[in-house]
């Protein structure tokens, strides 16, 4: 082994190994454990003893075996070839491992993260004699049919371009030479970056544009901004993963990074089977062409879960630096927190609430703080954004537990999934009484610009749903007949909002995605019926006839109308509404 022997194992405790004679290493250095070459990371130093978190199975390792140093922190390789790839938690390419070793990952396997043999067509943008700085684009590579990969000057490099090539190259080939103050620097298409350190940028901006997801309950009631953060807590079976999949498919982002962190293998299998075949509505190609998958399922070594989140966010930052809008899905951060808890227990640290380490909140904050919309490095002033959406799996759906609470302190959008809605087959099961979005005020102008009374509609909708919850209590106690017609009308309108607007079928070809314009019209016709019914009630119109108007069926079916027919259908419904209410108000019996 080329790496230097520096330590000897003294203790093995599952994924934690303690080694002595380790005075020369630093925190978060990567080491190779035993002759098998297992990949580990130093997470604690005491005197000459180091605690090492091993990212592989440690069965068969015992005291007295050597530890080799690499002298580098845990890093990811960044360059052409990331798109369409499937990695494990420490960025090992799973497809390549499968081809070479079958369906079990051999211990100590250490392959190049990116394909070293494949050639990419490099087109220079800069030319010899140009003054460049960190973040400037040297050239581009067409990575997939939909992603143009920008080869940038690495951080810390500044100077004059001496030579720049054009043609087909491997990622490790030199494509440019730059004259710096320290001498001539040869640049390849490959960069390395330590995962625990955020990639630099000029400055961070406040998010002001909505990230359109096509999910009605999200876009209308609890929107998220481009460069925003959101959490989806919910009990088992409430549809967290399906919501994550929907956001990955439809959200307004150029690049998707999907981290399956400690989730069940079958859920990850769904993603792996679906994404390569799923047509991307934006580009017409398959969704996988702009997706990076990190698969770290629950049966993989627990310590690698901890790294998978950082691996994912570092890849997301790299594409953000090119000026892309990236959406990162972490499913689920609870499993990641469980990995932290396990390692903390083995380190014999003082436990915090429910056994989680005391630094749980700061580690979560570290992850979510790396999201946002930024001015990227480079002289062209491009903007890039990362929107982070984390699923949380609280035991029994109890959001008062530490992971949910620590997450809620950081994120600005809370989509609370409810088991009672899921049992009632109402999907997405986002509870409109418990959820919230703190971006609402910032995004109001953006929504109102295209659809003028948007925010008024949203406020009224929330009021109606709130009133329904209060009236439900009375109905349960004394029955619906105790309510006057005005209140019964409110209940009827709330039912229509729930069933005809908020309920959305992720697996229906039309209903799976709803544009903002269609959302606006769908809600408008429901509220228009409500306002007309209120006026008709004052004129003593028949309540039973109002709630059985033929137009209500059209309103109910509006969600299945194709986007191109929305305007026409809306006008028809409005016309029918006016006609049917005009007939009603001429008199009638209750």
N, C-alpha and C positions, 0 to 999 in steps of 0.2 A: 504493500500500500504506500502511495506517495505521501499521504498525510503523516504528520509527525505523531509518534506515540507520546502522550503526555500524562495519562492517568491510569489508575487501576480501580476497577469496580470493587466497592466494599459492601454495597447493599442493593438488592433488587426488590422493588415493591410494585408489581404490576407495571404500568407505564412509566413509573418513576425509578430512576437509577441514581445512586449516590456513588461518586468516585473521588479518590484522594489524589494528591500531587497535581492539583488543578489550578495552581496559583497564577499560571500564565494566561488563563482564558478570561474573556469578558462576558458580561451578561448578554444573553440572546445570541451567543456564538453557536454555530452548528458544529456538532461533533459526530463522529462515526463510532458506534458502540460495538465492541468485540470484533472478532475476525469476520463475523457475518456482515459487518458494515451497516448496522441499523442506523437510520437517521434520527438524531436527537438534537435538542436545543437546551442550552444552559438557562435555567430559570431562577436559580438561587446560588449565591456564593457565601460560604462561611469558612474563613481561614483558607486552608488549601483544599477544602472539600466543596464539590459542586453538585447541586441537584440537577439532574438532566431529565427533561421530558422527552420520552421516546415516541416517535410517531409510527411505530410498528409494534407487532406482537413480540413481547420479550420472553416468551416461554423458551426454556433451554439455555438462558443466559445466567451465569452465576458469578459470585465474587472472585476476584483475582484476574478476570479477563481485562484486556486493554481497552482504553478509550483513545481514539485518534482525533486530533484537532484539524479543522479546516481553516480556522482563522477568519471565517466570514459569517455575517449574520444570515438568518433565514431570508432568502431572496427569491423573487420570481424573475423568470426570463420574459422579456417584453420584445415583441417584434412580429413580423408577418407570420401567420400560422396559428395565431390565438383563436381567431374566429372559427366556428364550427367544431372546436375541440372540446373534448370531455376530459377533465382532469380530476385527480383526487385532491384531498385537502392541502397537500404540499406541492401541488402542480405537477404531479407525474402523469404523463398521458396514458389514460386507461386503455384506449384503443390499441396503442403500440404494445402495452404490457400484455394485452389479451392475445395479440398476434404472436408474441414471442414466448409467452409462458402459460397460455390458457386462462381459465376463469378464476384462478387463484393468484393473488399478488405475491410473488416470492419475497422472502425476507431479504432486506438489504439491496434490492434492485434499485439502481440509480441510473436512469436513462436521461439523455438530453431532453429538456422540457419542450423544446421546439425542434422540429425536423431539421437536421443539419444537411440533408442531401437534396431536399427539394429546392428547385431554383425559382426565383421570383423576378418578374420584370420590373426593374427599377428605372423610373423616369425622373431625371433631375429637375428640380425647380430653381435651385440656386446655381450660380456659375462661378468659375474661377475668378478670384479678385473681390468677391462679395465679402463684406463685413458681416459676420453672423454672431449671435449670442444664444444662450441656452433657450430652447423652445422654438427656435426658428426652423422652418420646414426646409430640409435639404432636397427632398424628392418624394415621390409617391409610388406606392405599389398597389395594384388592384388586387386586394386580398381575397375578396369574394365578388360576385357580380353586383353586390349592393354596397360593399364597404371599401372605400378608398383609404388605404393605410398610409398615414403620413410619417415619413422618417424624419425625426426631429433631432436637433443638436442636443446631446445629453446635458444634464444639469452640471454646472461648474466648468463648461467649456465655452470659450469666447475667443474670437480671432478672425483671421482671414482665410477664405477658402483657397487652398493651393491647387487642388485637383478634385474633380468630381466625375465619376464614371456614369455610363449609361449602358443598359443591357440586362442580361439574365445573371443573377448572382445567388449564391447560397446566403443564409442569414449571417454566417460567420465571415463572409468575404468582405474585404475593405472596399467601401464604395466612395469614400471621400477622405481627403487629408486637409487638416486645418492647422494653420500656423498660429500658435498661442504664445503667450509670454514665457511659458515653461518649455517650449519646443514644439515640434510637429506632432500632432495628434491624429492617429489613424482611426476612422470611424467605420463601424459595421452597421448592419440593419438591426443588430441585436443589442438590447440594453438590459442591465440587471438593476433591480431595485429592492432594498430591504422592505419586507412586508409591514413591519411594525412602525415604519416612519411614513407619514403622509407625503405625497409628492408636492413640491412647492408650486405656488402660483403668485400672481401679482397682488390681487386683492379679491375679497369675497363680496358679492352683491346681495341685495335683498331680493328674494323671489317675488315676482309680481305677475307672472303669467301662469294660467292654470295648466296642469298636465291632464289633458283630456283622456279619459280611460274608456269611454263608451258604456260605462256601467252607471245606470241612472241614479241609483241611491248615492253613489260616490260623487259624481259630477254635480248633481243638483244640490244635495243636502250637505255633503261633507267633502268638499273638493280638496285636492292636493296641488301644490304649486310645482312647477318645474324647478328642480333643485331642492325640493322639500323632503321631509321625513315623515313616515307614517308607521303605525303599528297595527297589526291585526290579531288581537288576542281572542281566543275562543276555545271552548272545550272540544274534546274528541268528537269528530263527526259533524262539526258545524260548518264545514266547507272552507277552511283556511286555505288549503292547497288549491282548491278550484279557483278561489278568488285570486290567489297568486298567479295561477296559470293564465287567468283572464287578463290580468294586468300585464303579464309578460307578452301576451298575444296582441293586445289592443292599445296599450298605453302609448302616449305620444313621445316615443323615445327612438333614437337612431340605433342604439346598441342595447342589448339585454345581457346582463350577467346574472345567472340563476345559480344560487348556492343551495344545494340540498344538504343541510347541516344536521346530521344525526337523525334524519327522517327515515321512515321505514323504506325498505328496498323497493316494495311494490309502487310506492308513490313516485320514487325517482325513476322507476321503469316506465311509468306513464309518461313522464316528461321526455325520457330518452326515446320512447316510441313515437310520441306525438309530434314533437318539435321538428324532426327531420322530414315529416310528411305534411305538416300544416302549412297551408298557403298564407303568406304574409299579405295582409290587405293593402299595405302601403306600397310594396314593391312588386307584388305578383309572383315573387320567388318563394321558396320555402323559408319558414321563420328561422331555421337553423343558420341561414347565411349571415345573420347579424347577431348570433347568440353565442355566448361562452357558458358552458355548463361545468359546475364544480360539484362532483358527486361524492358525498362523504356520508354514507348511510350508517344506520345505527349499529350494524355488525362490524364496521371498520374500527380500527383502534381509536379509543376515546380521545387521546391527546390530539390526534389530527383534526378533530372537530374545531379545536381552539384555533388552529392555524387557518382553517378553511375560510373563515370570515375575513381574515386579513388578506389572504391570497386573492379573494374575490374583489375586495374594495381597491386593492392596488391595481389589478387589471382594469377596473372601472376608471380609476384616476388616470391611467395611461391613455385610454380613449377620450376621456374628458379633455386631456391636454391637447388632443388633436382638434378640439372644437366641437366634439359630438355631445349630444344629450344622451346620457346613459341612465338606464333604470336598473337598479340592483335589487334582487329579491333574496332575502335570507329566510330560509324555511328550515328550521325554526331557531330563533335565538335562545329559546328555553333549553334546547338540547346542548347548545354551546355553553350556556351557563352551567348546565349539569357537568360538563367536562371540566369547567373551572372548579366546580365544587369538589369533584373527585380528586383533581390534582392538589387542591388546597388541603383536603383531608389527609392525603398521603404525605404532604409536606409538614403535617402536624401544625398548621397555622391555627390561630385562634378563630373559630368560626363566627360568622355574623348571623343575621336572621335566617332561620331554617337551614343552617349549615352552609349557606353560600359564603364565599369569602367576603371580607370587608370591602375589597376593591371592586366588587361586582358593578356598582353604579358607574365608577370612573371608567372601567373597561368598556361598558356599553356606550357611554358618552364618547369615548375615543372613536368608536366605530361610526356612530351617527354623525359626529362632528365632521367627518371626512366627506359627508354629502354637501351639496350646496351648488350655487351657480357662481362661477369665478371668471376673472380675467386671466387667461392663460399666459404663461411665459412666452416670450417671442415678440418680435417687433410688429406683427400684423394686427395686434389687438383683438384676437378672436376670443369668443366666449365659449365656455364649456360648462356642462352641468351634470351632477349626479343626483338622482332622486333615489332615496333608500327606503325600502319597504320591508319591514321585518315582521314575520309571523311569530306570535308568542303562544306557547301551549301551556297555560296554567293548569295544574292538576284540578280536575273537577270544574273547570271554568271559573275558578275563584280569582278574580283579578286583583285581590288585595295582597297576593303573594309577592315576594321581593322582585322577581324578574319583571313582572308586569308593571309594578310601581316605579322601578328604576327606569324602565323604558318610557313610561308616561311622563316622567319628569323631563325627558329630553325631546321626545318627538312632538310634533305639533298637530298631528292628525291621529285620531283614535277611532278605528272602525271596530266596534265591539260586536263580536258574533254571539248570537244567543242560541242556546240549545232548544228553547221552547219554540223559536221560529223555525229552526231546522227540523224539529219533530213535526211541526205543522206543515212541512214541505214548502216553506217560504224561503226561497233562495234569490239572491245572496242574503244570508241570515244576519245582516247588519242591523243591530238594534237602534232604531231612530231616536229612542229616548235616552240612550246612554252614550251614544257616539258624539263626537264633536270634531270640528276643524278650526284651528286658530288662524288659518290662512284666509278665512271667509272675507274679512274686511279688506284685506290687501287685494283680493281677486275680484271684488265687487265691480270695480270700474271695467275690468276686462270683460266680464260677463255682460254687463249692462250695455257695453259699446255696441254689441251685435244684436242683442235682444233686450229692448229698452226696460220693461219692468221686471227683469229677471229676479232681482233681489226681493222685490215686493212679493212676487209669487212664492219664492222660497220661504220668506217669513210667514206668509199666510199658511202655507202647507204645514210648516212645523207647528204653528198654533193649532191647526185642525187636529193633527196627530196627538198633540198634547191634551187637547180637550177630550179626544176619544178615550185616552187612558183614564182621565178623571171620570167620564161618564160610564165607562165599563164597570167601575166600582159600584156605582149606583144600580146599574142593570143587574149585576150579580146579586145584589142584596134584595132589591124589590121588584125586579122584572122590567122589561122594556116599556110596558104599558104605563108606567109611572112617569115617563118622560113626555114633555110636550113635543109638538111636531118640529119645532125649531131645533131642539137637541137631537131628535131622531134624524133630522136632515144632516146634521154635522156627522153623526155616526155613519150615515150612508155615504157621505162624501169621503170620509176617512177610509171606509172599506174600498171605495173606488181607487183612492190614491195607493192603498196597499196592494190591491190585487191587479189593478190595470197599469200602475206606474212603477212601483217599487219592486214588484216581483219580476224577475228577469231570468229567462232560461238560457244558461250558458251553452247549451248543446243544440239550440235552435239556430238555423242558418241566418235568419233575419234578426231575431231577438237578441242574439249574442252581443251585438254592438249597436248602440244608438248614438247618432250624431247629436251635437248640442242643439241644433235647430229643431230636430225631431223631438228631443226631450222637452224643449220649450213649448212646442205646440201640444204635445201629449198632456202636459200639466195644465196648459191654458184651457183646453176643452173641458177638463174635469172641473176646474175652478169656475169656468163660465157657466157650466150646468148648475153648480152650487149657487152662484150669485143669482141666476135667473129663477132657481127654485125658491130662494129666499124671498125674492120680490113677488113671485106668484103666490107664495104662502100668505103674504100680507093681503093679497087680493082674494083670499079664501079659495084658492085652487085646491084640487083634490091631492092629498099627500100620496095616496097609494098610486094614483096615475103618474105623478111626478117621478116616482121611483121605479116605474115600469115602462118608461118611454122607450119606443123602438130605437131611438138614437143612442141609448146607453150601451146597446150591444155593439154599435159601431165604435164607441169610445173604448170599450173593452178590447176590441180587435185591432185598435190603432197600432199597438206595439208590433204587430206582424206585417205592417205595411212597409213595402220596400222604400228605401231612401228617396228614390226618384219620384215616387208617387205621394210623398208626404204633404206637399203644399196643396195638391188637388184634393186629397182626402180631408185635410183640415178645413178647406173651404166648404166641402160638402157637409161635413159634420156641423159647422157653424150655421149653414143654411137650414139644415134639418132642426137644429136646436131652436132657432128663431121661430120656424113654422110651428113646431110641436108645442112650444110654450104659448104662442099666440092663440092656438086652438084651446089650450088649457084654461087660460085666464078669462075665457068668455063665460065661465061658470062651471060648476060641477059639484058633486057630493063627496063628502069625506068617506 
